[in-house]
Amino acid sequence: MTPNEQVRFRILRTIEQDANISQRELSRLLGVSKGKTHYLLAALVEKGLLKMGNFGRTEGKLGKVSYLLTPEGVRSRAELTRNYLARKEAEYEALWAEIKALRHEGADVAVNAALLSEQPEK
C-alpha cells in the first residue's frame, strides 16, 4: 500500500465512522496540515469517492460541512481495507517467522553454553 493509499484509507475510514468530522480534527488525526487535509478531501471529491455538502442551516447561516462516502468511495475503502489487511498479515507472518528463528537460535545458544560449562578445564 503506497503512502497515498494509506492516507486515502485513513480518510475514508474516518469519514465513514464520523461524517461530521471537521477538517481541523481530521488533519489532527492524520498528522498533516489543515491545508493538506483540504487538498486531499477535494481530490477525493473530484475522484467521486466523497460527497461534500452543507446539510444543515441555522438562522440563515451555513451549517457544518459533512462528508458522505459515495458508492464508489465505499468500494474503494473496501479494496483499500483488503490491501491493508493483506500487508499487515504479511508483516505478522514475517515477524512470527523471525520470532521462531530467534527462539531457536536462543535455544541453541543456551545448549552450547550449558555444554561449555560442563566441560572440565584443561
C-alpha positions as CSV (number, residue, x, y, z in Angstrom):
1,M,0.0,0.0,0.0
2,T,1.5,3.3,-1.1
3,P,1.6,6.3,1.3
4,N,-1.1,8.0,-0.8
5,E,-3.3,4.8,-0.5
6,Q,-2.7,4.8,3.3
7,V,-3.8,8.4,3.7
8,R,-6.9,7.8,1.4
9,F,-7.7,4.7,3.5
10,R,-7.4,6.6,6.8
11,I,-9.6,9.5,5.5
12,L,-12.3,7.2,4.1
13,R,-12.3,5.1,7.2
14,T,-12.5,8.1,9.5
15,I,-15.3,9.8,7.5
16,E,-17.3,6.5,7.3
17,Q,-17.2,6.5,11.1
18,D,-18.0,10.2,11.5
19,A,-19.4,12.1,8.5
20,N,-19.5,15.3,10.6
21,I,-15.7,15.4,11.4
22,S,-14.2,18.8,10.9
23,Q,-11.2,19.3,8.7
24,R,-9.3,20.5,11.7
25,E,-10.0,17.3,13.6
26,L,-9.2,15.2,10.5
27,S,-5.9,17.0,10.0
28,R,-5.0,16.3,13.6
29,L,-5.8,12.6,13.3
30,L,-3.8,12.4,10.0
31,G,-0.9,14.4,11.3
32,V,-0.9,16.8,8.4
33,S,-1.8,20.5,8.0
34,K,-5.3,21.7,7.6
35,G,-4.4,22.9,4.1
36,K,-3.2,19.5,3.0
37,T,-6.3,17.9,4.5
38,H,-8.5,20.3,2.4
39,Y,-6.5,19.4,-0.7
40,L,-6.8,15.6,0.0
41,L,-10.6,15.9,0.6
42,A,-11.0,18.0,-2.6
43,A,-9.1,15.3,-4.5
44,L,-11.4,12.5,-3.1
45,V,-14.5,14.6,-4.0
46,E,-13.1,15.1,-7.5
47,K,-12.5,11.4,-7.9
48,G,-16.1,10.7,-6.9
49,L,-15.2,8.9,-3.7
50,L,-16.8,11.6,-1.4
51,K,-19.7,14.0,-1.5
52,M,-19.3,17.2,0.5
53,G,-22.2,19.4,1.4
54,N,-23.7,21.7,3.9
55,F,-26.5,19.6,5.2
56,G,-28.0,22.0,7.7
57,R,-28.6,25.7,8.1
58,T,-29.1,27.7,11.3
59,E,-30.8,31.1,11.1
60,G,-29.6,31.9,7.6
61,K,-26.0,30.7,8.3
62,L,-24.4,27.7,6.6
63,G,-24.3,24.7,8.7
64,K,-21.3,22.5,9.3
65,V,-19.9,20.7,6.3
66,S,-20.5,17.0,6.2
67,Y,-18.8,14.3,4.1
68,L,-20.5,11.2,2.7
69,L,-18.9,8.3,1.0
70,T,-20.3,7.6,-2.4
71,P,-20.9,4.0,-3.6
72,E,-17.5,4.3,-5.4
73,G,-16.0,5.5,-2.1
74,V,-17.4,2.5,-0.3
75,R,-15.9,0.2,-2.9
76,S,-12.5,2.0,-2.8
77,R,-12.5,1.8,1.0
78,A,-13.3,-1.9,0.9
79,E,-10.4,-2.5,-1.6
80,L,-8.0,-0.5,0.5
81,T,-9.1,-2.4,3.6
82,R,-8.3,-5.7,1.9
83,N,-4.9,-4.4,0.8
84,Y,-4.2,-3.1,4.3
85,L,-5.1,-6.4,5.9
86,A,-3.0,-8.3,3.4
87,R,0.0,-6.1,4.1
88,K,-0.5,-6.4,7.9
89,E,-0.9,-10.2,7.7
90,A,2.3,-10.5,5.7
91,E,4.1,-8.4,8.3
92,Y,2.7,-10.6,11.0
93,E,3.9,-13.8,9.3
94,A,7.3,-12.3,8.7
95,L,7.6,-11.2,12.4
96,W,6.3,-14.6,13.6
97,A,9.0,-16.4,11.5
98,E,11.7,-14.1,12.9
99,I,10.5,-14.8,16.5
100,K,10.6,-18.5,15.9
101,A,14.1,-18.2,14.4
102,L,15.3,-16.2,17.3
103,R,13.8,-18.6,19.8
104,H,15.5,-21.5,18.0
105,E,18.8,-19.5,17.9
106,G,18.4,-18.7,21.6
107,A,17.8,-22.4,22.5
108,D,21.0,-23.3,20.5
109,V,23.0,-20.7,22.4
110,A,21.7,-22.0,25.7
111,V,22.5,-25.6,24.9
112,N,26.0,-24.6,23.7
113,A,26.6,-22.5,26.9
114,A,25.4,-25.5,29.0
115,L,27.8,-27.9,27.1
116,L,30.7,-25.5,27.5
117,S,30.1,-25.1,31.3
118,E,30.1,-28.9,31.7
119,Q,33.5,-29.4,30.1
120,P,36.4,-29.7,32.5
121,E,39.0,-27.0,32.2
122,K,42.4,-28.2,30.9
